[in-house]
Amino acid sequence: MKQMDAQWWKKTVCYEIYPSSFQDTNGDGVGDLKGITSRLDYLASLGVGCIWLTPVYASPMKDNGYDVSDFYKINPLYGTMEDMENLIAEADKRNIKIVMDLVFNHVSEENAWFQESKKSKENPKSDWFIWRDTPNNWRGIFGGSAWKWCEERKQYYLHTFGDFQPDLNWENPEVRKALYDVANFWIQKGVGGFRLDAVVYIKKPQDFADGKPDASDGMVLIHEMTANRDGILDYLHEFKKNVLDGKNIFTVGEANGILPEQLKDWVGSEGVFDMLFEFNHLQGGDIWYNPIVLSTLDVKNAIFQSQKATALNGWYPVFFENHDKPRSVNAYFSKAADKALASKALTTLLLTLRGTPFVYEGEEIGMTNVDWDSIEAYHELNSRSQYEMALQEGFSHEQAIGFVKALSRDNARTPMQWDSSPNAGFTTGKPWIPLNENFKQLNVALQEENANSPLAYYRRLVNLRKQSPVLLNGNFLPLLADDPQIFAFRREFEGKALTVLVNLSESEAHYDSSILSGQKLLLSNRNDASVGILRPLEANLFE
């Protein structure tokens, strides 16, 4: 893949935008492309060099745009193709590239490809999707059977996610070509990269045999049966050859379940992507009433392993939030934790680890989870299905809604909190989803005026990163690997070094200051650091 000498995507910050919730300009309560364009100067002030947009294609919006009805059209909720072209052009003026989300595992049931496929078994697009006379025992990601009956065709079709999102059949070369054509269309429009959604699911087993049941209902989660199957990398190498080779763009794949030792096959000189989102360091899990809870040591070890796996071949996308995950200040810390300090502690890691930082909208100001007591307040489908699953398992409403509060994707989808005015400066209309009630106390405008705010700290650190060859190019050396409180490492480049110490616990932590080798404090999120002692959520950078 031909790239710039400087490999710009390694030296910048990528900012993920959930368009529905970022900035509305026409008063309909839904964010739009013109709104993103209007905020480009703000994004430039954050050191952003690329903007990852979650899907803005035509869609019935049953899954917030991840059910695409036409890859070649812009969703009217967000504007027009002219608005999209203007966003790309205005971003380019500020040295910011637009990154598109490619949803290539599935489409909307309203997509013309599926409408043709379901007509009959003799249709030219008959096998563009996965049809069977009899379903197996796979359970979809959103709950229930992964198969849906189609009366018109008299067969069942497979859907990894919602039953309105039929999976594409990647075994068919015509399907693959159609998807490559989509990607090349957007490259011609001037985008600078792609994020590939749910890419681990595109290769299906050929026998579709029942899997070993993993639940009392005798069903097995489809992830266990289809994720990262043998042969998937053959497809992705073909994608690379037909779309990426010879073009100055970058790619990042979403690859839930990929282990650090597998990264060499996915990224780097012999891989298929430039970077890969793997989720081994994130709190959560597939079953919310039985969540995976990671300790500080678990999180640290997961990141250390990924750093090691990409040290010589590949590159790491550093992230703690995205549109599918709860807010990091809630996910990693207790309810009682100082959320401003928690935000600064994570920002320190985000901007000093080796790799490209991916910031999610609002993360730079420390936006938090919502606290809604009714399931009716939640929009996204998985929240409702997880709530019902918890009730069926015998949990009370209070317990079930507690699981939803902790892990709902809607935590990340409330409107961006710009100021203290009605609707937080997001819209003059009624927001499509309720605002987080803390917007009057937590917003961009207030933090712009506060030199000690999470936003001000973020800007100091991003400016330091931009000017530091050590942070941009340096290798990664883990420190205090067995410490249960402190996340510590050193970055080294051409004889210079920076050492980062972050206390991710909510109690005082001690360390042997000899690891600093005489280095002096460069930056602290408290401004009065004591060598050898880290107060709760304290983060220090030494040079």
Steps between C-alpha positions, in 0.01 A plus 500: 500500500649831394504755782642840578857495629381643829205258530283784622244279672766389748573857607155646548184452706189338358166624634191283474172679435154353545327735252151479652632638828775746410346824366159575350464802270140476376308454826370150434676364809744284303862594437603552139797540266476879499525484878825306479636751247409785737712342775814430298696782663424355842619160382816652357567652844501145638782398267264290291633384163223258409130468579341157509131530419265223601277419200340791317365292210133465414336288769163435668695559827375194685858459624611862483641475149668160528215370285599646163241517224727675245876551531498756219255744660510723807230459763267803464506533880863606466473703181598451138793372299590865442521548878726195520727627225517839671593336831783309332624818330481721811668233712779473241565874538577433867712191424226274631397185313157335513490129586193307389343206682465200268219270613581200284372205705134585448258751351146618567211279394397805294823486298433438129739204503291321763172599338616320187643201684183421689281485189592143405775238496550566128560874533848624383566617857352186651817405688619849592370416848497185714181298461407166655188285514553418866656725768764378745531592868704821464395802704552848351703774667180690580329190643264241354565271206757611243259385228183666371230350283434670166150419380569625148790263443381224738842480667689633801778757469792550739547819700787544746340811647139620463252292301474800264874471419552200268861382476672525163642182347872570458543161332348658188768691303231732359420613855864570573542700178190706581645587840840588356322731256335676795835562669659628180208736445572669833873513433416692184302740720819577690470312828822418683421160644253237611391332817356154425207410723451149644753368250576178693156362406524512120628140461237239588548124543371300207312231689307732739495214752352566841749618755535385857222668701619779728172580671202336664292561188731271300629782279858599425608860441577549130829668590633166621423337166593763241763739641847484339446180300774345291503666160395847616847641437486379139195722448666794671821469299280512190332813638842654559612422145184634335446806719803605701817424307656807341274744684597739776236403755499302823273228636399386845294187553256423781602154612341385823667179620835535323781408739831688524692208352273515192564868430799425275259343249266801504726808508844600377691413187344155463159590639186641345442817705716780634339474845252274675251574776510203735313522828696297754553806722137614511249434776171337410417178323223348290265417789444812707362325809826306515753765395873459460661718768867577445736617771761768440752219466282326240464818295871572522599149400264504201646827371857390570439182295360697207787747516747212493319329210518816285843624612691393190223439247178694497350792685264530796177705516481632857141536623279472806165609353290465187136515394437145628651533847414682824689811596849413622483707821214271606629175352839503672421678826249488785197723533681698771813569292591858410392493136712800396816333633391168351464671161848652527655169608360321195589792272860461616502138383309579183753758383824342619470130412665391174241523225232724352258643758131457415289750695124460514284812493470646849781288642727805501272668757433183701136442407333240721239224484130579526283412801161412352271284713258392225584263218271711282761778504749278316502495121757242396379145446756313707403691815144382474589141417756483782241642741249231400766228527579613854133494598465150355795389711313611812656840564280784626429816299746691717772245437425470128496876445825520698667271244367721220621818668848355527537362148245657264630635172272800555745621766725608214222627276348786697550841334836674515504745791614828350371752755244563776226635275181301432587165340868565570548696177441181303165592342222759503246217470422191703804268516446155347629347825491665844794705616712390791357702788843624609555713187466831687793409722706309243546657156756638259427869567558470875818302452632751245499754787662270757878456476475191724227321303529163326482684166784734592710206617422310179619796290824537696574133454404482131724799428783331687446181299500693171840650580660190654699261277507261797120477523453488124776256416636347818495136594301369797651353817258374769579580863357375831327221310370331818384812682121477560451879512753672276509497119861583417717497188787675328522632144849524348630649176848603384646521849207686657233355728166583659359303793127486568349406837123487549327387818178346371386412851302715741750467783856622550772301320874480566784411266878486495606836356826348374307396185507867401879500457524865602222620269311813597127564500375629165123488537256400773121491518528642853796737450658414837632147457708333771767259370443151637135564587196517275175626644172348376466538121822699478685501166858623454729527199876523559784587259 
